[in-house]
Amino acid sequence: MNVDTMRKIDYFVGLPLAWILTGFVKLAGLAKSPSATPVKNILFIELSEMGSTLIADPAMRKAQDHFKAKLFFLIFDRNKVSLSLLNTIPENQIFTIREDNLWHFAEDVFRFIFWARQQKIDSCFDLELFSRATALLSVFSGAKNRIGFDAFHNEGLSRGRLLTHRVAYNSHTHMAKNFIALVNALISNNQEVPYSKTLITDDEIKLTQVTVSEDQLNKVQDKIKAVFPSYNAAEDQIVLINPNASDLLPQRRWPKAHFKVLIQSILAHYPKALVLITGAPAEKAEAEELVQSVQQARCVNFAGQVKFVELIPLYFIAKIMVTNDSGPGHFSSITPLATIVLFGPETPTLYASLGNSTPIFLGLACSPCVSAANHRKTPCQNNVCMQLMQPELVMREVKRILP
C-alpha cells in the first residue's frame, strides 16, 4: 500500500473505529488509569519510520532499566531491520505487520492480537503521533496501561479516548525527549492532566555507541575495492553521499544538480577523497545517473553494495556523510561518523540526529510544512526549501568538519 492509501484507511476506517472502541473502553471501565497494574511486559509501537527506532532507543532503555521489564516491539515488516542496529529488542520479541496490501495488513493485525495476548502485554507505548491505527492496536494488545500522545485542545488528528496515560506532545522539543516523556508518564505515581510534568535533560537522550570488529571493517573495505580497485584504506578519504529519501516524504530530497556540484567541489578540494553514492539496491539506477553526471573516476556508485548491517562498519570507515533527512542520518548516530543532514519540510528541532551530526535548515516562512497535525502530508509540490540550499553552503560545512 502506498502512503496515501494508508492515510485514507487511517481516516475512514480508523476514525470511526476509534470512537466506537472508546465507548466500549469506557463501558468496561478501562479508561481509568490502572496505576496498580504491574509492569512486566512492555510493547512499543512504531510502524512507519526506521529512523525513529533509533530516536526511541533512550526511552526504551529507560523503561527497561526502571521496570526491569521484558520489551517487545511492533513495526512494519520492511522497517524491522532498523531494530538490529542496537539490538535493544531481541529478535523473537519483535512482531511485524506487512503493509504491501490490505489483506496482508488485516491478516497480520489479527495474528498480532493473539501474539500480544500470548506475551501477556501489560503496558503499551504508542510512539506514533496521533495515528488512529496504532491507538487501536494498543487496545487490541490487551495492555492495561496504554501510553501515547494526545492532542488535548490542539487542532489535530482525533483518535478517541483510548489511552490511559495521555501525554502532551511538545512540538518545540526533540522527539527523543517526547518519547522519554511517555516513559515518565508510566513511572509517575500521580495521575496528571496532561502527562508528563518532568524535566528531561540532554543526557537522557544520548545513544549507545556501537563497536565493530576488524573482520567487519575488512569485509566492507573489500567491497569498496571491488568497485574501486585502487582504493587505499590508509590514504583515501571516504565521503558518503546519500541522495535518497523515503517515499513517505519525497519533498525531503535535495536536487540532484546540487549534489552534483557538491561532489565535484569535494573532489576538487580533497585529492584523496573517494565519493561513494549510497542507497538501497532499488536505488542503484538513480545513483548511477548521479555518478554519470559527475563524470569523475573517484565518484562511485555504491548503492546496493552492502547489506543493511554493513552500514555500521561503512560508517566507521568513512570520514563524513552528507544526506537528506532520512534513515542514514539516524543510523550513523551510533557511530563516530560526522554527518551533515539537510532539512527542509521537517525541522531539526524535532528530528535532528542524536549523533555527531550537523543539521542544515534554511527555515523558510513555509518550513517546516509537515507535522503531527497534518498527518505529515504537505500540499507542496515544489520544495523550494531544499532548492535554495546552495551547494556552497553545504561545502562550507564539509570544509569545517573535514581537514
N, C-alpha and C positions, 0 to 999 in steps of 0.2 A: 504494500500500500504506500502511496506517496503521502507527503506531509499534509497536503490539503485534505485528502480523504480522511486521515486520522483526526484532523481538526473537526471535520464535519460530524464524524461519528461521536467525538467527544461532546459536541454540542447537541446534536439531535437525539442521540441515544443517552449520553452521559448525563445531561442536564435533567431530563425527567426522571431518570433512574435515581439520581442523587436525591431529589426531593421526595420521591416515593420511599426510598430507603430511609431517609431522615425520619419519616413518620413511623416506620417500623422500629427504628432505633429508639425513638422517644417512648413508644408504647412498651418496649421491652426494658426501659429504664437504663439503657446502655449509654445514654448521652451524658450521664453524670460521671464526673471524673473518678475512676476507681483507684484512689490513692493507695488502697491496701493490696492491690494486685502485685504479687511477687514478680520481679523482673528476672527471668531466666533465659528466655529465647527471644531475641530481638531481630525483627525483619526491617531492612532498609529497602525502599522502593525508589529507584531512579531508572527510568526506562530509556530515555532518548538521547542522552548526551554522554559520550565517552569521557570527555574531559572532566565532567562533574564527579566521576568516581574518584578522581584524584583530589578534587577540591573537598569532597566529603570525607576523605580519609581521616583527618584530625578528629572529626566528630565521631566517626565510628570507633576509633581507638579510645576516645574519652568514654564513650558508652561502655565499651568492653572493660576498661580499667575500673570504672566506678562500680558497675553492677556485677562484674565477674561473670558476664552472661555469654551465651553462645550467639554468634552473629550469623544472620542469613541475609541474602540479597536477591531481589527480583529485578531483572533487567531484560531489555530486548536481546534476542539471540545474537544479532550482529555486533552488539557492543560488549558482550561478555568478556572478550579478550582483554579489555582495559583493566579488569579486576585482577589480572595476573601480574601486573607490574609490581604491586606491593604485597600481594597475597594476604591481605588482611582477612579476607573471607575465603575459607577453604573451598576447593572445587566442588565438593559434594554438598555444600551448603548454599549453592547458587542455583536459582531456578530461572529459566529463560522462557521468554514468550516470542514466538515467531510473528513478525509483522508483515511478511511478504504478501499475505492475502487475508481476507476477513475470516475465512473458515479456519485457517491455522490459528489465527488470533483467538477466536472463540473456543476452539478445542483446547488451547493451552491455558486459557483462563479457567476452564473447568478443571483441568488437571492441577492447576495451581491451588485451587480451593481445597482439594483433597490432600495435596502435598503439605500445605500450610497447617492443616489440622493434624497431620501426622507428626509434624515438627513441634506441635504444641506452642505455636507463636503466641506470646502474651503481650508483646509490645511492638508497635509498627511505626516507623518513621517514614512519612511521605515526603521525600525530598523534592518532588516536583512543585512548580509554582502554580498552584490553583488548577491543576488538572483534575477533571471530574473522574476520569478513568482510574487514576491512582487512588483517589479518595474512596472509590467503590472497592478497589482491590484491598485497601486497608481494612475495610469492614469484612470483606469475604475471607480475609486471612484468619478471622476469628479472634484477633487481638483485642484484649480488654482496654489496653492503653493505645490510643491512636493519636499520634502527634504530627502536626503539619501546619502549613501556613494558612491564615485566614485573612480575607480582605477586610473584615470588620466594616467600617463605614466608608472605606475607599471604593472608588469605581473599579470594577474588575470582574473577573470570572467568578460567578457564584456557583457553589457546589454543595449547597445544603449545609446541614449541621451534623456532619458525620464524625467529627473529631472530638476526642475527649480533652485534648490539650491544644487549644488554638493559639498559635504563635503569631505575633505581629511581624510580617515580612518587612524588612528595612531595606528600601531601595537605595539607601545612601551609604551602605557599608558592604564589605566584601561578602560574597556568597558563603565562603568558608565560615565566617562568623555567624551568618544566618543559620547555617547547619548546626553550629555549636549551640546556638540559642534553642534549637529543637531539643537537643540532649539536656540542656539546662532546665527545660520545662519539665521533663520527666524526673529529673533529680530533685526539683523543688518540693519542699514539704507543704507549701501553701498553694491553694487554688487562686490563680491570678487571672485577671482580665485586663489586658491580654498578657500571655506569657511572652517573653521571658525578661523579667526585670533584673538583669545581671550585666556586669561589666565583663566584656570579652577582650582580652589583650592580644597583641600580635604574636606573643609567644605561644598562644594556644593553637595557632593555625600553621605552625611550622610542619613541613612534611618530613617524613623519614627519608633519608638518603640511602640509595642502594649502592652495592658494590658489584663489580664484575671480575671475572677470572681472566687470566692471560689467555686461556683457551678460547673464551668467548670473544676477546678482542682480536685474536689471530684469525678466527673464522670470518669475522666481518672484514678485516683487512684483506683477506684472500678474495673476498667478493669485490672489494674495491679494485684490487689488482686485475680481476677478471674483466672489468670494464675499462680500466686504465692501466695497462701493463707496466708503465714506467713509474707507477706510484711508489714513493719512498716515504715510509712511515716516519722516519727520523727528520725529514726536511719539509715535506709537503704540509700545507695548512688546509685542512678540510673545512670547507664552508658549505653548509647545508642551506638549500633554498626550498621551502615548501609553498608552492603557489596555489595549493588547493584549499577548498573549504567544503564542508558537507552541503548536501542539497537542502538541508534544513533552513539554511540562510545563505544563498549564493551571493547576496549583496556584500558579504564579507570579503570577497575576492579583490585583491589589488590588481590593477590592469596588467596584462601580460607585457605590454610595451614598457611599463615601469620596471618590471622585473628584468627585462632585457637590458635596459640602461644600467640598472644597479649591478647586474652580473658583469657587464663589460667594465664598469668602473672598478669593481673589486679586482678583476683580473689585471687591469692596468696598474692598479696601486700595489697589489701584492703579487710579485712574480712567482712566488711559491704556492699561491692559492690553487686549490683544486675544488671547483664548484660541483657539488652533487645535487641534482634536482631529484627530490624525494617524492614519494607518493605510493599509493596502492597499485597493485597490478592493473586494475581497470583504468588507472590514470597514466599509464605508460605512453600512450599515443599523444596525449596532451603535453606531457613532459618533453617528448621528442620534438614537438613543434617549437617549444621554447628553446631547446638546445639548437635547433636548426636556425632559429632567428638570431641567436648569439654568434654562431659561426666561429667558435674558438675551441681549440682542441682540449683545453683544460676546463671546459664546461661539459659535464657528462650526464646522460640520462640514467638515474639510479632508481627510478620508480619500479617497484615490484621486485627489487633485487634482494631485499632482506625480509625475513618474517617479522611479524609484529614484535615478538620477544627480543629480536635482534636490534630493535631500535635503541635500546638502552646502551649496549656496547658501542653502537654507532655514535651515540651522543657523547660517550666518553672519548672517542677518537677525535671528534670534530672540535674545532676551535670556536665556532659561532654558528648560529642558525637564524635565518630571517624567515618568518612565517606569517601567513594570515592568522587571524583569530580563529584557531581551530585546535583539534586534539593535540598535535605535536607540541604546541606551546605549553600545554599542561604536562604531557608525557616527559618532556625534558626537565620538568621542575624537580624530579627526584634524582637528578644528576647535576654535576657542576657546570654543565654547558651554558654559556652565555647566549641568551635568546632574545631576539628583537621581535615583538609581536605587534602587528599592525591592526588597529581597531578603527571601526567606522560606525556600523549600525548598532554595535553594543559598546559598553563602556568598561574600561579597565578598573573603574571604581568597584564594580561588581565581579568582574571575571578576569582580572589580571592573574597571570601565572604566579604561583607561590614560590617559584624557584629563582634562579639567577637571571631575572628577566627585566627587559626594558620595554615598556609599552610606548607606542607612538599613537597619539589620538589628537586630531585637529579640533574636535569639539565644535563642529558647525552648529548653526542655530537649530537644525533639524536632528542633530545627533545627541544621544542615541535614539533611534526610531523604533526599536523593539523593546518590549518589556513584558512583565508578567500580566499587565493589564490588557495588552492586545494579543495575548497568546503567541507572542514572538512572531507576529505576522505584520509586515510593513507594506504599505502601498507603493513604496519606492521601487522604481524600475531603472533608476539612473543614479548609481552610487557615487555621487559627486564627492562625498566624504572620503572615499578611497582614491578617487581620481585626482583630487587636489593635493594628495600626499606625494610630494615630488621625490624622485629617486635621490636627489642631492641631500634631502633631509635625512633619509634613511642611511645614506652613505656616511654622513657626518657621525651618526651613532656607531656605525661599523668601525670607523677610524678611532673613535673614542675608546671602544672596547678592545679592539684587536690591534696589538702593536705591529 
